[in-house]
């Protein structure tokens, strides 16, 4: 693995976007092994993800706090409120994200992963612009039926809700990155031939 590294010519951050239970943890770990810094502290592993989540706890807290202040949660299938970026919670979240980008990932190549990123691409695009860091987006897709089964097992979530949540997360990610620098991969590609898919992503 040391023979392959991801090259960048200026500070850049790869945001790994994907619905919960879609393999984003594995993808982020591969990016890390290829040279992308993940920062600290990272969320500890758990019974349902023993290999680790590879999620920066401050980034996760920014998302959780913002969702709570908007009266929502991670499993909310509703659209975000109109003009949420210009609301007081939205501006506070941008300020926190900007501080994080300037302090944690101001040099070299980094990566941030959290499924909630799918819903908050504009937040991080603005934070990166404020910190003079290139924002790049990697969307990870997994068969939605597999995602639904996994969520049903972990969260006892009804299949219909899990289906809607998959559409919401993936739809938000695709829409928000349509005019951004992005790459799209399927989780099964990582399992089948990780060097080939990561070369394409690079």
TORPA-4810 file (N, C-alpha, C, O; in nm, 3 decimals):
<nodes>
NODE_1_0.082_-0.120_0.000_0.000_0.000_0.000_0.085_0.125_0.000_0.043_0.229_-0.050_X
NODE_2_0.207_0.115_0.056_0.294_0.232_0.063_0.337_0.280_-0.075_0.378_0.395_-0.091_X
NODE_3_0.330_0.192_-0.176_0.372_0.230_-0.310_0.274_0.325_-0.376_0.311_0.395_-0.471_X
NODE_4_0.152_0.331_-0.331_0.051_0.419_-0.388_0.013_0.525_-0.287_-0.025_0.493_-0.174_X
NODE_5_0.022_0.651_-0.326_-0.020_0.761_-0.241_-0.099_0.859_-0.326_-0.083_0.865_-0.448_X
NODE_6_-0.185_0.934_-0.259_-0.264_1.036_-0.329_-0.187_1.166_-0.326_-0.145_1.212_-0.220_X
NODE_7_-0.168_1.227_-0.442_-0.088_1.347_-0.455_-0.177_1.471_-0.459_-0.286_1.468_-0.517_X
NODE_8_-0.129_1.579_-0.398_-0.198_1.707_-0.405_-0.094_1.818_-0.404_0.012_1.803_-0.344_X
NODE_9_-0.124_1.929_-0.470_-0.027_2.037_-0.484_-0.056_2.155_-0.392_0.026_2.247_-0.384_X
NODE_10_-0.167_2.154_-0.322_-0.201_2.258_-0.226_-0.293_2.198_-0.122_-0.345_2.088_-0.144_X
NODE_11_-0.315_2.264_-0.010_-0.402_2.205_0.092_-0.537_2.163_0.033_-0.602_2.241_-0.037_X
NODE_12_-0.576_2.042_0.061_-0.702_1.989_0.008_-0.763_1.895_0.109_-0.693_1.828_0.185_X
NODE_13_-0.894_1.890_0.110_-0.966_1.799_0.199_-1.065_1.717_0.116_-1.145_1.772_0.041_X
NODE_14_-1.059_1.587_0.132_-1.153_1.497_0.067_-1.266_1.468_0.166_-1.244_1.409_0.271_X
NODE_15_-1.386_1.509_0.131_-1.503_1.482_0.213_-1.568_1.353_0.163_-1.613_1.346_0.048_X
NODE_16_-1.574_1.253_0.249_-1.632_1.124_0.212_-1.781_1.128_0.244_-1.820_1.135_0.360_X
NODE_17_-1.862_1.122_0.139_-2.007_1.132_0.153_-2.071_0.997_0.125_-2.039_0.930_0.027_X
NODE_18_-2.162_0.959_0.211_-2.234_0.834_0.188_-2.333_0.809_0.298_-2.313_0.852_0.412_X
NODE_19_-2.439_0.741_0.266_-2.542_0.705_0.363_-2.481_0.618_0.472_-2.383_0.547_0.447_X
NODE_20_-2.538_0.622_0.591_-2.497_0.533_0.700_-2.495_0.389_0.649_-2.580_0.349_0.569_X
NODE_21_-2.398_0.311_0.695_-2.385_0.168_0.661_-2.352_0.145_0.515_-2.392_0.044_0.457_X
NODE_22_-2.280_0.239_0.454_-2.248_0.228_0.311_-2.101_0.201_0.282_-2.059_0.206_0.166_X
NODE_23_-2.021_0.172_0.385_-1.881_0.143_0.362_-1.790_0.264_0.366_-1.673_0.255_0.328_X
NODE_24_-1.841_0.377_0.412_-1.759_0.498_0.414_-1.644_0.489_0.513_-1.539_0.551_0.493_X
NODE_25_-1.661_0.411_0.620_-1.551_0.395_0.717_-1.433_0.325_0.651_-1.318_0.368_0.667_X
NODE_26_-1.459_0.218_0.577_-1.351_0.146_0.510_-1.283_0.234_0.405_-1.161_0.233_0.393_X
NODE_27_-1.362_0.309_0.330_-1.306_0.397_0.227_-1.217_0.503_0.292_-1.108_0.531_0.242_X
NODE_28_-1.263_0.561_0.402_-1.185_0.665_0.469_-1.056_0.610_0.525_-0.953_0.677_0.519_X
NODE_29_-1.059_0.490_0.578_-0.937_0.429_0.629_-0.836_0.407_0.517_-0.716_0.427_0.536_X
NODE_30_-0.883_0.366_0.399_-0.792_0.348_0.286_-0.732_0.483_0.247_-0.612_0.490_0.220_X
NODE_31_-0.812_0.588_0.243_-0.759_0.721_0.214_-0.652_0.760_0.315_-0.550_0.818_0.279_X
NODE_32_-0.677_0.728_0.441_-0.581_0.757_0.547_-0.450_0.683_0.523_-0.342_0.742_0.537_X
NODE_33_-0.458_0.556_0.489_-0.337_0.477_0.464_-0.262_0.525_0.340_-0.142_0.502_0.326_X
NODE_34_-0.334_0.592_0.250_-0.272_0.647_0.130_-0.222_0.790_0.150_-0.175_0.852_0.055_X
NODE_35_-0.231_0.841_0.271_-0.170_0.969_0.300_-0.259_1.080_0.347_-0.209_1.188_0.379_X
NODE_36_-0.390_1.060_0.354_-0.480_1.165_0.398_-0.488_1.168_0.550_-0.517_1.066_0.613_X
NODE_37_-0.463_1.283_0.609_-0.471_1.298_0.754_-0.617_1.307_0.797_-0.698_1.370_0.730_X
NODE_38_-0.649_1.244_0.910_-0.785_1.244_0.961_-0.801_1.332_1.084_-0.914_1.358_1.127_X
NODE_39_-0.692_1.378_1.142_-0.698_1.462_1.260_-0.735_1.384_1.385_-0.757_1.263_1.380_X
NODE_40_-0.740_1.454_1.497_-0.774_1.394_1.626_-0.858_1.492_1.708_-0.846_1.613_1.690_X
NODE_41_-0.942_1.439_1.797_-0.964_1.297_1.828_-1.064_1.234_1.733_-1.154_1.301_1.682_X
NODE_42_-1.048_1.103_1.711_-1.141_1.029_1.628_-1.242_0.956_1.716_-1.213_0.920_1.830_X
NODE_43_-1.359_0.935_1.661_-1.462_0.860_1.733_-1.413_0.718_1.760_-1.362_0.653_1.669_X
NODE_44_-1.427_0.669_1.882_-1.382_0.532_1.912_-1.468_0.428_1.842_-1.581_0.454_1.804_X
NODE_45_-1.411_0.310_1.827_-1.485_0.200_1.764_-1.599_0.156_1.856_-1.604_0.193_1.973_X
NODE_46_-1.689_0.077_1.800_-1.802_0.027_1.878_-1.835_-0.114_1.834_-1.773_-0.168_1.742_X
NODE_47_-1.932_-0.174_1.900_-1.970_-0.312_1.869_-2.015_-0.327_1.725_-1.984_-0.428_1.661_X
NODE_48_-2.088_-0.227_1.672_-2.139_-0.238_1.537_-2.038_-0.193_1.432_-2.063_-0.208_1.312_X
NODE_49_-1.924_-0.137_1.476_-1.819_-0.097_1.383_-1.685_-0.115_1.453_-1.618_-0.016_1.484_X
NODE_50_-1.644_-0.240_1.479_-1.524_-0.267_1.559_-1.394_-0.220_1.496_-1.296_-0.198_1.568_X
NODE_51_-1.390_-0.204_1.365_-1.268_-0.158_1.299_-1.250_-0.007_1.308_-1.146_0.046_1.269_X
NODE_52_-1.352_0.062_1.359_-1.342_0.207_1.375_-1.428_0.282_1.275_-1.456_0.232_1.165_X
NODE_53_-1.469_0.403_1.313_-1.551_0.487_1.226_-1.467_0.584_1.144_-1.507_0.625_1.035_X
NODE_54_-1.347_0.623_1.198_-1.258_0.717_1.131_-1.326_0.853_1.110_-1.308_0.918_1.008_X
NODE_55_-1.403_0.892_1.211_-1.474_1.019_1.207_-1.416_1.115_1.310_-1.397_1.079_1.426_X
NODE_56_-1.387_1.237_1.267_-1.336_1.339_1.358_-1.450_1.384_1.450_-1.556_1.424_1.403_X
NODE_57_-1.427_1.377_1.580_-1.535_1.401_1.675_-1.586_1.546_1.671_-1.704_1.570_1.696_X
NODE_58_-1.499_1.641_1.641_-1.543_1.780_1.633_-1.636_1.799_1.513_-1.737_1.869_1.524_X
NODE_59_-1.602_1.738_1.400_-1.688_1.749_1.281_-1.825_1.686_1.309_-1.928_1.742_1.271_X
NODE_60_-1.825_1.570_1.375_-1.951_1.505_1.408_-2.033_1.594_1.501_-2.154_1.605_1.485_X
NODE_61_-1.967_1.656_1.599_-2.039_1.741_1.693_-2.097_1.864_1.624_-2.207_1.909_1.659_X
NODE_62_-2.025_1.918_1.525_-2.079_2.031_1.449_-2.211_1.991_1.383_-2.308_2.066_1.388_X
NODE_63_-2.213_1.873_1.323_-2.334_1.826_1.256_-2.447_1.798_1.355_-2.562_1.837_1.332_X
NODE_64_-2.414_1.730_1.464_-2.516_1.695_1.562_-2.576_1.820_1.627_-2.697_1.829_1.646_X
NODE_65_-2.490_1.916_1.660_-2.538_2.040_1.720_-2.627_2.117_1.623_-2.733_2.167_1.662_X
NODE_66_-2.585_2.125_1.498_-2.664_2.197_1.398_-2.799_2.130_1.377_-2.902_2.198_1.373_X
NODE_67_-2.800_1.999_1.364_-2.927_1.929_1.346_-3.020_1.954_1.465_-3.139_1.980_1.447_X
NODE_68_-2.966_1.946_1.586_-3.049_1.967_1.704_-3.105_2.108_1.707_-3.222_2.128_1.742_X
NODE_69_-3.023_2.207_1.671_-3.069_2.346_1.674_-3.170_2.374_1.562_-3.248_2.469_1.571_X
NODE_70_-3.168_2.291_1.458_-3.268_2.304_1.351_-3.392_2.221_1.380_-3.486_2.217_1.300_X
NODE_71_-3.393_2.154_1.496_-3.507_2.071_1.534_-3.512_1.940_1.458_-3.621_1.889_1.431_X
NODE_72_-3.395_1.885_1.424_-3.389_1.763_1.345_-3.293_1.664_1.408_-3.235_1.689_1.514_X
NODE_73_-3.275_1.549_1.341_-3.182_1.446_1.387_-3.126_1.373_1.265_-3.168_1.398_1.152_X
NODE_74_-3.030_1.285_1.288_-2.963_1.218_1.178_-3.058_1.132_1.094_-3.035_1.114_0.974_X
NODE_75_-3.164_1.081_1.155_-3.255_0.993_1.084_-3.382_1.064_1.039_-3.486_1.001_1.020_X
NODE_76_-3.373_1.195_1.021_-3.485_1.277_0.976_-3.488_1.278_0.823_-3.389_1.316_0.760_X
NODE_77_-3.598_1.238_0.765_-3.606_1.230_0.619_-3.653_1.360_0.555_-3.659_1.370_0.433_X
NODE_78_-3.686_1.461_0.636_-3.735_1.588_0.583_-3.622_1.668_0.519_-3.505_1.647_0.548_X
NODE_79_-3.661_1.761_0.431_-3.565_1.857_0.379_-3.515_1.946_0.492_-3.584_1.966_0.592_X
NODE_80_-3.393_1.998_0.477_-3.346_2.096_0.572_-3.427_2.225_0.556_-3.479_2.251_0.447_X
NODE_81_-3.440_2.304_0.662_-3.515_2.429_0.650_-3.457_2.520_0.543_-3.337_2.519_0.518_X
NODE_82_-3.544_2.598_0.480_-3.498_2.692_0.379_-3.401_2.792_0.442_-3.419_2.836_0.555_X
NODE_83_-3.298_2.826_0.366_-3.199_2.927_0.411_-3.134_2.889_0.544_-3.101_2.977_0.624_X
NODE_84_-3.115_2.758_0.568_-3.055_2.718_0.696_-2.914_2.771_0.711_-2.869_2.796_0.823_X
NODE_85_-2.842_2.789_0.601_-2.705_2.841_0.609_-2.701_2.983_0.665_-2.604_3.021_0.729_X
NODE_86_-2.806_3.060_0.640_-2.810_3.199_0.687_-2.874_3.214_0.824_-2.885_3.325_0.875_X
NODE_87_-2.917_3.103_0.883_-2.975_3.108_1.017_-2.863_3.119_1.120_-2.746_3.096_1.088_X
NODE_88_-2.899_3.155_1.242_-2.797_3.165_1.347_-2.726_3.031_1.369_-2.603_3.030_1.379_X
NODE_89_-2.798_2.917_1.377_-2.729_2.789_1.391_-2.637_2.760_1.273_-2.528_2.706_1.291_X
NODE_90_-2.681_2.795_1.152_-2.599_2.771_1.034_-2.471_2.852_1.036_-2.365_2.799_1.003_X
NODE_91_-2.479_2.980_1.073_-2.360_3.065_1.076_-2.263_3.018_1.184_-2.141_3.022_1.165_X
NODE_92_-2.317_2.974_1.299_-2.230_2.923_1.405_-2.158_2.797_1.357_-2.040_2.778_1.387_X
NODE_93_-2.229_2.712_1.284_-2.168_2.589_1.234_-2.058_2.619_1.133_-1.953_2.555_1.136_X
NODE_94_-2.081_2.716_1.045_-1.979_2.755_0.948_-1.856_2.808_1.019_-1.743_2.777_0.981_X
NODE_95_-1.877_2.889_1.122_-1.764_2.945_1.197_-1.682_2.834_1.263_-1.559_2.837_1.261_X
NODE_96_-1.750_2.735_1.322_-1.679_2.623_1.385_-1.604_2.541_1.282_-1.489_2.502_1.304_X
NODE_97_-1.668_2.516_1.168_-1.604_2.437_1.063_-1.483_2.511_1.006_-1.381_2.449_0.976_X
NODE_98_-1.494_2.643_0.991_-1.382_2.722_0.940_-1.264_2.716_1.035_-1.150_2.700_0.992_X
NODE_99_-1.291_2.730_1.164_-1.184_2.721_1.265_-1.116_2.585_1.258_-0.993_2.576_1.268_X
NODE_100_-1.196_2.480_1.243_-1.141_2.346_1.234_-1.053_2.330_1.111_-0.944_2.274_1.119_X
NODE_101_-1.100_2.380_0.996_-1.023_2.368_0.873_-0.892_2.446_0.882_-0.788_2.398_0.835_X
NODE_102_-0.896_2.564_0.941_-0.774_2.645_0.951_-0.673_2.585_1.047_-0.552_2.596_1.026_X
NODE_103_-0.721_2.521_1.153_-0.628_2.468_1.252_-0.585_2.327_1.227_-0.468_2.294_1.247_X
NODE_104_-0.676_2.241_1.184_-0.649_2.098_1.175_-0.596_2.056_1.039_-0.510_1.968_1.030_X
NODE_105_-0.648_2.117_0.934_-0.616_2.068_0.800_-0.569_2.178_0.705_-0.604_2.179_0.587_X
NODE_106_-0.490_2.270_0.757_-0.446_2.383_0.676_-0.331_2.347_0.583_-0.292_2.427_0.498_X
NODE_107_-0.276_2.227_0.599_-0.161_2.188_0.515_-0.184_2.048_0.459_-0.249_1.964_0.522_X
NODE_108_-0.131_2.024_0.341_-0.132_1.890_0.285_-0.269_1.838_0.249_-0.359_1.914_0.215_X
NODE_109_-0.284_1.706_0.259_-0.407_1.637_0.221_-0.475_1.581_0.345_-0.411_1.516_0.428_X
NODE_110_-0.603_1.605_0.357_-0.679_1.555_0.471_-0.810_1.495_0.423_-0.844_1.503_0.305_X
NODE_111_-0.882_1.436_0.516_-1.012_1.378_0.481_-1.105_1.385_0.602_-1.061_1.367_0.716_X
NODE_112_-1.232_1.411_0.576_-1.334_1.412_0.680_-1.447_1.319_0.636_-1.492_1.323_0.522_X
NODE_113_-1.490_1.237_0.729_-1.599_1.144_0.700_-1.703_1.149_0.810_-1.669_1.143_0.928_X
NODE_114_-1.826_1.159_0.772_-1.942_1.148_0.861_-2.062_1.142_0.769_-2.079_1.231_0.686_X
NODE_115_-2.147_1.041_0.781_-2.263_1.033_0.691_-2.345_1.162_0.684_-2.402_1.193_0.580_X
NODE_116_-2.351_1.237_0.794_-2.427_1.363_0.796_-2.370_1.466_0.700_-2.438_1.564_0.666_X
NODE_117_-2.247_1.446_0.655_-2.188_1.535_0.555_-2.275_1.544_0.430_-2.278_1.648_0.364_X
NODE_118_-2.345_1.436_0.398_-2.432_1.436_0.280_-2.528_1.553_0.282_-2.565_1.605_0.176_X
NODE_119_-2.569_1.595_0.400_-2.669_1.699_0.414_-2.609_1.838_0.429_-2.679_1.939_0.418_X
NODE_120_-2.478_1.843_0.454_-2.418_1.972_0.489_-2.299_2.009_0.399_-2.206_2.074_0.445_X
NODE_121_-2.303_1.970_0.274_-2.195_2.006_0.180_-2.175_2.158_0.172_-2.061_2.202_0.176_X
NODE_122_-2.281_2.239_0.161_-2.259_2.385_0.152_-2.182_2.441_0.272_-2.102_2.534_0.257_X
NODE_123_-2.207_2.387_0.388_-2.137_2.431_0.509_-1.986_2.415_0.493_-1.910_2.508_0.518_X
NODE_124_-1.944_2.296_0.450_-1.802_2.268_0.440_-1.738_2.333_0.318_-1.619_2.365_0.319_X
NODE_125_-1.816_2.352_0.211_-1.763_2.426_0.096_-1.726_2.568_0.137_-1.621_2.619_0.098_X
NODE_126_-1.813_2.631_0.216_-1.783_2.767_0.262_-1.667_2.768_0.359_-1.581_2.857_0.353_X
NODE_127_-1.662_2.672_0.449_-1.552_2.665_0.545_-1.418_2.648_0.473_-1.319_2.710_0.511_X
NODE_128_-1.415_2.563_0.370_-1.292_2.543_0.295_-1.252_2.671_0.222_-1.133_2.705_0.218_X
NODE_129_-1.348_2.740_0.164_-1.318_2.866_0.097_-1.260_2.967_0.196_-1.166_3.039_0.163_X
NODE_130_-1.317_2.972_0.316_-1.268_3.063_0.419_-1.126_3.029_0.463_-1.048_3.118_0.498_X
NODE_131_-1.093_2.900_0.461_-0.962_2.853_0.508_-0.862_2.836_0.395_-0.748_2.794_0.418_X
NODE_132_-0.902_2.866_0.272_-0.816_2.850_0.154_-0.769_2.705_0.138_-0.652_2.678_0.113_X
NODE_133_-0.865_2.614_0.152_-0.840_2.471_0.134_-0.929_2.422_0.020_-1.048_2.453_0.016_X
NODE_134_-0.872_2.345_-0.072_-0.951_2.288_-0.181_-1.047_2.182_-0.125_-1.005_2.093_-0.052_X
NODE_135_-1.173_2.192_-0.160_-1.272_2.092_-0.119_-1.293_1.993_-0.232_-1.320_2.031_-0.346_X
NODE_136_-1.281_1.865_-0.200_-1.305_1.759_-0.296_-1.401_1.660_-0.233_-1.396_1.636_-0.112_X
NODE_137_-1.489_1.603_-0.314_-1.596_1.520_-0.259_-1.593_1.381_-0.321_-1.589_1.365_-0.444_X
NODE_138_-1.594_1.280_-0.234_-1.597_1.140_-0.277_-1.727_1.079_-0.228_-1.746_1.060_-0.107_X
NODE_139_-1.815_1.048_-0.320_-1.945_0.990_-0.286_-1.935_0.837_-0.295_-1.897_0.782_-0.398_X
NODE_140_-1.969_0.772_-0.187_-1.963_0.625_-0.180_-2.105_0.571_-0.181_-2.187_0.606_-0.096_X
NODE_141_-2.134_0.486_-0.277_-2.266_0.425_-0.291_-2.262_0.277_-0.256_-2.164_0.208_-0.284_X
NODE_142_-2.369_0.230_-0.194_-2.384_0.088_-0.167_-2.527_0.048_-0.201_-2.619_0.129_-0.188_X
NODE_143_-2.545_-0.074_-0.243_-2.678_-0.123_-0.275_-2.774_-0.085_-0.163_-2.754_-0.124_-0.049_X
NODE_144_-2.879_-0.008_-0.195_-2.970_0.039_-0.089_-3.037_-0.074_-0.012_-3.069_-0.056_0.105_X
NODE_145_-3.058_-0.188_-0.075_-3.119_-0.300_-0.002_-3.026_-0.349_0.108_-3.072_-0.388_0.216_X
NODE_146_-2.895_-0.348_0.082_-2.799_-0.387_0.185_-2.796_-0.285_0.298_-2.786_-0.321_0.415_X
NODE_147_-2.807_-0.158_0.262_-2.810_-0.052_0.363_-2.934_-0.067_0.451_-2.925_-0.056_0.573_X
NODE_148_-3.047_-0.091_0.389_-3.173_-0.106_0.464_-3.163_-0.223_0.562_-3.204_-0.211_0.677_X
NODE_149_-3.109_-0.335_0.516_-3.095_-0.451_0.605_-3.004_-0.420_0.723_-3.031_-0.459_0.836_X
NODE_150_-2.896_-0.348_0.696_-2.800_-0.315_0.801_-2.862_-0.219_0.903_-2.843_-0.237_1.024_X
NODE_151_-2.934_-0.119_0.855_-2.999_-0.025_0.947_-3.110_-0.092_1.028_-3.130_-0.060_1.145_X
NODE_152_-3.180_-0.184_0.966_-3.285_-0.256_1.037_-3.225_-0.339_1.150_-3.282_-0.348_1.259_X
NODE_153_-3.109_-0.399_1.123_-3.044_-0.481_1.225_-2.984_-0.395_1.336_-2.993_-0.432_1.453_X
NODE_154_-2.925_-0.281_1.301_-2.857_-0.198_1.402_-2.953_-0.109_1.479_-2.940_-0.095_1.601_X
NODE_155_-3.050_-0.051_1.410_-3.135_0.050_1.472_-3.282_0.010_1.480_-3.366_0.089_1.525_X
NODE_156_-3.314_-0.112_1.438_-3.455_-0.155_1.433_-3.538_-0.055_1.354_-3.653_-0.027_1.389_X
NODE_157_-3.480_-0.001_1.249_-3.547_0.099_1.166_-3.638_0.031_1.064_-3.594_-0.061_0.995_X
NODE_158_-3.762_0.075_1.052_-3.850_0.017_0.949_-3.790_0.034_0.810_-3.727_0.135_0.780_X
NODE_159_-3.809_-0.066_0.726_-3.749_-0.064_0.593_-3.792_0.057_0.512_-3.712_0.115_0.440_X
NODE_160_-3.918_0.097_0.524_-3.968_0.211_0.448_-3.895_0.340_0.487_-3.865_0.423_0.402_X
NODE_161_-3.869_0.356_0.616_-3.797_0.475_0.664_-3.653_0.471_0.615_-3.599_0.573_0.571_X
NODE_162_-3.590_0.355_0.624_-3.451_0.342_0.579_-3.441_0.371_0.430_-3.344_0.433_0.385_X
NODE_163_-3.539_0.326_0.352_-3.540_0.356_0.208_-3.545_0.506_0.184_-3.468_0.559_0.103_X
NODE_164_-3.634_0.575_0.253_-3.647_0.720_0.236_-3.521_0.793_0.280_-3.481_0.891_0.219_X
NODE_165_-3.460_0.743_0.388_-3.339_0.806_0.438_-3.225_0.792_0.338_-3.147_0.885_0.317_X
NODE_166_-3.216_0.675_0.275_-3.113_0.653_0.172_-3.132_0.753_0.058_-3.036_0.815_0.012_X
NODE_167_-3.255_0.770_0.014_-3.283_0.865_-0.095_-3.247_1.006_-0.052_-3.189_1.082_-0.131_X
NODE_168_-3.280_1.044_0.071_-3.252_1.178_0.119_-3.102_1.205_0.124_-3.056_1.307_0.073_X
NODE_169_-3.025_1.115_0.184_-2.881_1.135_0.198_-2.811_1.137_0.062_-2.735_1.229_0.031_X
NODE_170_-2.839_1.036_-0.018_-2.772_1.027_-0.148_-2.817_1.141_-0.239_-2.736_1.200_-0.311_X
NODE_171_-2.947_1.172_-0.236_-2.997_1.282_-0.318_-2.935_1.415_-0.281_-2.896_1.492_-0.368_X
NODE_172_-2.926_1.443_-0.150_-2.864_1.567_-0.105_-2.718_1.575_-0.147_-2.670_1.679_-0.192_X
NODE_173_-2.646_1.462_-0.133_-2.503_1.460_-0.169_-2.483_1.485_-0.318_-2.396_1.564_-0.357_X
NODE_174_-2.561_1.419_-0.400_-2.546_1.434_-0.545_-2.583_1.575_-0.590_-2.514_1.634_-0.674_X
NODE_175_-2.690_1.629_-0.535_-2.734_1.763_-0.573_-2.633_1.869_-0.532_-2.599_1.958_-0.611_X
NODE_176_-2.585_1.861_-0.409_-2.496_1.964_-0.356_-2.358_1.963_-0.419_-2.288_2.064_-0.417_X
NODE_177_-2.316_1.850_-0.476_-2.182_1.841_-0.535_-2.184_1.845_-0.687_-2.081_1.823_-0.751_X
NODE_178_-2.299_1.873_-0.745_-2.312_1.868_-0.891_-2.213_1.959_-0.961_-2.165_1.926_-1.070_X
NODE_179_-2.181_2.075_-0.900_-2.088_2.169_-0.962_-1.956_2.175_-0.887_-1.881_2.272_-0.899_X
NODE_180_-1.927_2.070_-0.808_-1.804_2.064_-0.730_-1.710_1.959_-0.787_-1.748_1.879_-0.872_X
NODE_181_-1.587_1.961_-0.739_-1.491_1.859_-0.779_-1.522_1.731_-0.702_-1.501_1.724_-0.580_X
NODE_182_-1.571_1.630_-0.773_-1.615_1.509_-0.703_-1.583_1.383_-0.782_-1.556_1.387_-0.902_X
NODE_183_-1.587_1.272_-0.712_-1.577_1.140_-0.772_-1.681_1.052_-0.706_-1.714_1.070_-0.589_X
NODE_184_-1.733_0.956_-0.781_-1.836_0.866_-0.729_-1.786_0.722_-0.741_-1.739_0.681_-0.847_X
NODE_185_-1.798_0.647_-0.634_-1.754_0.507_-0.637_-1.857_0.421_-0.566_-1.936_0.470_-0.484_X
NODE_186_-1.855_0.292_-0.598_-1.940_0.196_-0.530_-1.855_0.118_-0.429_-1.740_0.083_-0.457_X
NODE_187_-1.912_0.093_-0.314_-1.838_0.022_-0.209_-1.784_-0.111_-0.259_-1.674_-0.152_-0.221_X
NODE_188_-1.860_-0.180_-0.342_-1.815_-0.310_-0.391_-1.687_-0.298_-0.472_-1.609_-0.393_-0.479_X
NODE_189_-1.663_-0.182_-0.534_-1.538_-0.160_-0.607_-1.418_-0.166_-0.515_-1.313_-0.218_-0.552_X
NODE_190_-1.434_-0.113_-0.395_-1.325_-0.117_-0.298_-1.292_-0.260_-0.259_-1.176_-0.297_-0.245_X
NODE_191_-1.396_-0.342_-0.244_-1.376_-0.481_-0.206_-1.316_-0.562_-0.320_-1.237_-0.654_-0.296_X
NODE_192_-1.354_-0.529_-0.442_-1.308_-0.608_-0.557_-1.165_-0.573_-0.598_-1.086_-0.663_-0.628_X
NODE_193_-1.131_-0.445_-0.601_-0.999_-0.403_-0.649_-0.970_-0.262_-0.599_-0.985_-0.165_-0.673_X
NODE_194_-0.928_-0.251_-0.473_-0.910_-0.119_-0.414_-0.804_-0.035_-0.484_-0.825_0.086_-0.499_X
NODE_195_-0.688_-0.093_-0.530_-0.591_-0.006_-0.597_-0.647_0.059_-0.723_-0.620_0.176_-0.750_X
NODE_196_-0.725_-0.017_-0.800_-0.780_0.038_-0.924_-0.880_0.150_-0.898_-0.875_0.254_-0.963_X
NODE_197_-0.970_0.129_-0.803_-1.071_0.230_-0.778_-1.010_0.355_-0.715_-1.054_0.466_-0.745_X
NODE_198_-0.910_0.339_-0.629_-0.847_0.456_-0.568_-0.764_0.532_-0.669_-0.752_0.654_-0.660_X
NODE_199_-0.707_0.464_-0.765_-0.635_0.534_-0.873_-0.732_0.617_-0.954_-0.700_0.730_-0.993_X
NODE_200_-0.850_0.563_-0.982_-0.951_0.639_-1.056_-0.998_0.759_-0.974_-1.017_0.868_-1.028_X
NODE_201_-1.016_0.738_-0.845_-1.059_0.848_-0.759_-0.955_0.959_-0.759_-0.990_1.077_-0.763_X
NODE_202_-0.828_0.922_-0.754_-0.721_1.024_-0.755_-0.726_1.109_-0.879_-0.644_1.199_-0.896_X
</nodes>
